């Protein structure tokens, strides 16, 4: 049985390193007239090494602000822009699965935190207050196409993955695979609270249609923002050794309580004999690795290139003296192979094959290992209308030059000077809230010779990560305090930006106060715990959450709320159909006349949307504060065409206007109402009669 999805999670955002990343430093005070001496600087800090809690400066970027723009008589100052994606993406690395990898492993080179520090100088002198350290952001070596990035780029990891729980792949579900196929799924752990362990779980369907759910290994102490590599092929999961033949199987990842963290993907094992079967392992756009099974006809060609030199023939040389000498001889192997007929998900699979042409790393899987390839096919027909059976042919070449011939079997392991790995540094193990659990493990591993404890030559170090055969597990730290943290989170007590909108008749909902106590989260660096607390607030600051946990007021016109001095408060029972507007043209200080100053309009009415300025607020917003300006205040109401609407306006709980109107075909009405005074609490109640 498939595990129940764990829902009470917050998904943390990341930036896509293979898409455009820009950082903007806000401009200096626009009143500064001489701006020729302004220079903007951005310091970029990244981890000193993989998993390091310490950040070191990668680069200091200089920049200049864009020249001010004149638009509609207004001056627009945009500040300085810095493009970061190429620089940061190059600091990240993909990690290819091991040959025939069976156990899960953790990838720490695919993501990293980045800290940006701003400063501005005027004629070489730092402007006071311009030195700002921005909260850390996280980058992943992944990308989307430009169409999807335009809509999902800022919310792919915290919104899209929340809804889909996708693995880092775009391949269609229901994949048909071979019984010996290497298959891998990658999963990003950007979920808070973090799981104590991650399990690989499968549901197997046998040929007699009976099913069985199995655990296939787990990882302990996986950290936030790390990526899990989960081998999902039949051989890695041990399906070929089960007592009954497997027809298909479903895979997913769960936490220590068997609560599902990921989506569920289905694989079908091809039972038919295939005369030929080849596998291409390649990196995909989302940071994972996919396997393409090629069952069509193929051919391999060896192309050679020779460089010759002519040699002078000595007098009296023998008949077999070579007058042409080979100076250089290299060979290149080329593979041309067809996918075979695509029998399932043909349309989706054909589009997905774009990934192969866009891949930056490719390997062919052989009985001796993964051999690097380059794809020479540079065009692909993405779709065919009215096509019956579909296949595609690709051409690859091996990137390793061929200089000799041999056809030996895979070599046995040979004895060598004994080596091992020892730990370097220390990282504290954290619980699901980012606090220390009293245990620790080495950050890195260093290779050494065991016969004399000397360093291995050349000096070799690697991250200490789960899934590595040399991994050193965590251990109890003497004096370690469970639940401690060097940087606890600050308290948050803040109203939601949403108000409850599913209250009953004659009731109204207001915003919900979300309280997150101080110290709920922990972090190993300043700002880490606060980021987790802010992520929790963001996850709860939704209409659905407020509708579930917010309150409704039975006498809404008697509401009480603190407002700033010199303002009045707007609240409506149906803010989607009631808006207000103050027209500056009739104000005493304003001016549609031929002299006076034009005072900008304010309100949340529909025709102000898209404009910028003080007190221009979104249509449909509720619980708004406006300045207590006199004279021309107006309301707009809307409803179905030719319907009768009733609007009651209450000031401080007292009915001051009872207005009934039958709409025209447009469904709108626009009228004035008595001007609010300082401290007034207005309530607008609209009903359709």
HUWOGI-V15380 format. One record per helix or strand of 3 or more residues. SS is the DSSP state (H for helix, E for strand). FROM is the first residue (numbers start at 1). TO is the last residue. If there is no record, write none. Layout:
ss->SS from->FROM to->TO
ss->SS from->FROM to->TO
//
This chain:
ss->E from->22 to->25
ss->E from->38 to->47
ss->E from->55 to->63
ss->E from->69 to->71
ss->E from->74 to->76
ss->E from->80 to->83
ss->H from->85 to->90
ss->E from->105 to->107
ss->E from->111 to->122
ss->E from->137 to->140
ss->H from->146 to->152
ss->H from->156 to->164
ss->E from->175 to->177
ss->E from->184 to->188
ss->E from->197 to->206
ss->E from->211 to->220
ss->E from->227 to->231
ss->H from->239 to->241
ss->E from->246 to->255
ss->E from->265 to->269
ss->E from->278 to->283
ss->E from->289 to->294
ss->E from->298 to->310
ss->E from->324 to->338
ss->H from->346 to->352
ss->H from->354 to->358
ss->E from->362 to->366
ss->E from->369 to->375
ss->E from->393 to->398
ss->E from->419 to->424
ss->E from->427 to->430
ss->E from->436 to->441
ss->E from->444 to->449
ss->E from->461 to->463
ss->E from->492 to->499
ss->E from->511 to->516
ss->H from->528 to->540
ss->H from->543 to->549
ss->H from->556 to->558
ss->E from->567 to->572
ss->E from->578 to->582
ss->H from->584 to->586
ss->H from->606 to->608
ss->E from->624 to->627
ss->E from->633 to->638
ss->E from->644 to->651
ss->E from->654 to->662
ss->E from->668 to->673
ss->E from->681 to->688
//
